[in-house]
Amino acid sequence: MTTRYNTAALRDLISAALSGDELTALAFDHFRPVYDQFAAGQTRHQRVQLLLDHAVRSKQMARLAALIQEINPARYREFAGRLLTPAADAAPARPQNSVSYQATLTGSGAIATCLRATCVDESRVVRVEYSPNCCALLLALYPRATGLHGDAYCLRATLADAAARLKAQSQRDGGSNGSGNDTTHGAQ
């Protein structure tokens, strides 16, 4: 099932979860083009809309949701069930026995929840997360998924780095990559 972010719910989440200072800091730290558009006299609603518009246009809604989840996990949980919605033109979900592909998870627990709802076995998911704190959270929430700490927007480099670390670790350990699915969690 194809899903997309519910922009109205994400707008409500931003407004409810972030103070004015947190909104400014988020834009400054993670969405500099948006911060550069902030001007004296703008309303909070205008700033929220600038951030949301940028996230939609740059296809960074999952990243925005994950960052908000880090800042205010309690508020995020209140909105999590509304953030993703089936696309209007989405095909029906595949039956569980026909899932035969490796899914790649980038972003927040909301995406993993959506993958679960579409019958993707958690053990077939590879999640890539930039934030070490989110890596730890996602490991706790989805222990059977393989976790990589790195930049999903530079996936080729992240995977090459992870493969090199696994190879080095395997050589050190005599062929074993250790226990647990987050063997590459320490990537910087």
N, C-alpha and C positions, 0 to 999 in steps of 0.2 A: 504494500500500500504506500503510495506516495504521500508524503506529508509536507506541510509548510507551516511556517510560524504564523500565528494569529497576531497580526500587528496591533490590533486593539488591546488584546490581553498583554502584550509586551509593553505597550505604552502605559497601561495601567500599572504594571509591575514596576517600571522605571519610576513613575510618579510616587508609588506607595513605598518602594524600598529604599530610595535614595534621597537624602537631604539635598539641599541646594549645593552645599559644599562638596558632598560626595559625588554629585552629578558633575560638577566642575572638575574635580580631581580625576574621575573616571575618564572624562573626555581628554584632559591634559595628558594623562598617563598612557591611554590606550587608543584614543581616537583623535590624534592631534589635528587632522583637518577639520574636525567638528569644533574642537576648542578654538581654533583660529577664526571660526565664524561667530563665536560668542561675542556680543557687544553690550556695552552699557545700555540699560533701558529695556533689554529683552525680558520678556516674561519667562517664568520657569517652563510654562507650557511650550513656548517657542523653542527653548533649548532642548527640551525632551524630544520635540518633533525633529529638530536638526539631527540629533543623535540617532533616532529611529530611522529617519530617511537615509542617513549614511549607512547604517547597518544593513538596510534592505538593498540599497544600490550596490554595496560592496560585498554582498552575500556573507555578512559577518553576524547574522542574528544569533546563531548558536554561540559564537564567541561572546557577544554582548550578554546573552542570558547566563552564560557560565561566570562571567565577571560579576554580574549582579548576585548570583548565587554565592560567590565568595564573600561579597561585602555584607549581604543580609540574607543568610540561609533561611531564617524563619519566614520572612516575607516571600522568598522564592518558593518555599514549599506550599504556601497558600495559593500561588498562581500556577504551579507546575502543571496541574491537570488541564489548564486552559491554554497553555502556550503553543502546543502543536495541534494542528487540525488537518484532517484529510484534504487533499487537493480536490477540487471539484471534478477534475478529469481523471482522477485516480482509478486505476484498475482494481478489482477486488484483490484482497490479500491472497497469497498463495497458501495452499494447505501445507501443514508442517512437514509432511513427508516429501514435498517437492523442493524444499529449500536446499540448494546445492552449490551455493556460492559463499565466498569468504566476505563477510561484511566488514567494513572499516568504520569505526566510530570516531568521530572527531567532535569534541565539545562536551556538553554537559550531560548529567544524568537524565535529563528530559529526553534526549535523543536515544539513550540506551533503553529507556522505558518504551519509547515508540518502537524500537527494534524488537523488544520483547513482545509487544502487542502484535507484531507482524510475523510471529513465529520464528524469529531468528534465534537459534540456540546461542546463549551467552558465551559458551566456550568457543564459538566460531568468530567472535568479535575481537577486533584489534582496536583498542582505543588509544588515541594520541591526545595528550593534554600538555599544555605549555606550563601551567601553574603547578608547582610541587604540592601545594595544599590541595588542589583539585585531584591530583594523582592519588594522594592518600585517601581522599573522600571516595573517589570512584572505585578504588581497590576495595574499600570497605563495603560499598554498595553492590559491586559487581565482581566478586572475587574470582569467578571462572573466566572472565574476559582477560585477554592479554593486554597489558598496559605498557605504553611507551611514554616517557617524558620527553617532549620535544615540540617542535613547531609544525602543526598540521598544514600550515600555509607553505612550508618548505619540506613537504613530505619526502621527497627523494633524498635530501640530505639527512633528515631525521632517521629514515630507514637504513641508510648506509652507515650512519654512526651507530645505530643499534646493532646492526649485523656485525660490525667490527668489534664492538664491545662483547657481544655474545661469543664470537670466535675466540677472542683473547681470554674470556672467562672460561670457556670450554677447555682451552689448552691448559690453563692454570689448574682447573678442577679435574683434569684427566678425562675429559669428554662429557662431563655432566654439567648442565647449566644451572644446577641448584634446584631448590624447591620454590614453588610459588610462581605466579604468572607475571610478576613485575620485576623480572630480572634486569630490565633496562631502565628502571625507574630513575636511576641516578644521573641520567643524561642532563647535561647543562646546555 
